[in-house]
Amino acid sequence: MKQYLLDNGPLVALLKGRAGAEQLMRGWVAADEAATCQIVYGEAIEYIKSDQDYLYLRQNLRTLLRAVTPYRLTYSILERYADIRRAMRRPYGPGLIGDVDTLIAATALEHGLTVVTIDGDLARVPGISAMVIPRATLRTG
């Protein structure tokens, strides 16, 4: 059963075999507890395009996504996106976060998942379960 939605930073750290990411997330992947969303794939591709091993990493990312389910955007997720933006808009909430992060949060909420991220903004989303991991933790074991 899926429990975690991996944001871009943790997903790419896992893709690159970083010790801290492996230690934290490999068990989730093996137990079929990890998911992500298609929009994170776009973020990951943007990040790895500057790497000299881009083609290799892209293939490995696609292989990883066979085990880490990428959820598609649905009408219900997009309605949650709208609700999140309305709840966060000032003066009613703490202020908006980026659209991509809002879509990631909406996906996690829709599927009842804890979002695993290095981005503290996601933790500001009302009702979200977020595990904010320091970047350094993903690098070391």
N, C-alpha and C positions, 0 to 999 in steps of 0.2 A: 504494500500500500504506500502510495506517495505521501511524504511528509514534508519535504523540503523543496523549495524553488530556488535554484541557483541563479544569482545575478551574474553579470558579466565578469567582474573581478574574480570571484571564486571559480567560475567555470573555466576561465582562461588559465588561472593558476593550476587547476587540475589538469587541463589540456597540456600544459608545459611541464607537468610532472614535478611541481614544486613540493618539497617535502611536507610542509605544513598542510597544504591542500590535500595531498595524498593521505596523510594521517587522519585528517578530519573527515574527508568526504568519501574515500574509497569504499568504506564499509556501507555507506548509504547507497552508493551505486550498486554494489554487489547485492544488497538486500532489496533492490528495486524501490528505494525510498526517495530517490532524487529525480527532480524534474526541472525544467526551465521553460522558457517561452520563445516563440519564434523571433520575437523582437530582440532578444538577447543574442540570438545567432547573428543578426545584423551588427550588433555592437561588437561582438567577438571578431567577426570578419573584418570590420573597420580597424580594430586594434592590431590584428595579426598581419594585415596587408603590408605593413611597413617592415615586417620581419623577412630576412633573406631566405628563410625556410617556409615562406608563405604557402606554397602548394602542398608541402608535406603536412604543415599544421592544419590547413583547410581539410585535407583528407582525414586526418586524425580527429578533427572536430566532428566531422560527419559520422565517423565511426563511434565516437563518444556519445553522440546524440541518438544512437541506437539503444543505448543503455539509460541515458538521461532524457526522458520523454520531453520533447518540445511542444508545449501546448499552443494551439492556434488561437488567434483572437476570435471571439464569438460575440454575438449581439449582447449576451448577458454580461460578458467581460467589459464591453464598451459602455454599457449602461452603468456598471460599477465605476468605470473611469469617470463618467460624468458626475456621479454621486460624490466620488472622492474630491474632484475639483471643486464642486459646490461647497462641500464641507470644509475644505481647506482655504477657500478664498477669504481674504480679509474683508470685512471686520469679523466674520464669524469663526474663522480658523486661524492657524498659525502662519498662513501664507502658502502659496502654491509651490510645488516642486516641478521638475521637468516633466514633459509629456511622456517621454520614454519610461521614466521611473514610475509615473502614475499608471501606465499600462502594465508594467511589471507588478506593481502593488495590486492592481485590480485582478490580475490573473491569480496571484497568490490567494487573495481573499476569496475569489470565486471557487477555488479548488480546496480551500481550507488548509493551505500550506504555510509553513514558516519560510519567509524569504531570507536567504543567506546572502549577505552583501558586505561590501566594504564602504557603502554609502550610507551615512547617518541620516540623510534626508528621508529614506524609506521608512525609518522608524517613527517619523512624525505623522505617518498616515493613520487616521483614526481606525482603531480596531485591528490593526495589522499585528501579526506575530513576526518579529524581525530578530534575526541573529546578526548583529553588526560585528564583523571580525576585523581587527586591525590588520593592515596590509602586511606588516612584519610577521604576523602569525602564519600567514599563508606561505611565506618564503622559508621559514625555518621549521624544524620538526621537534 
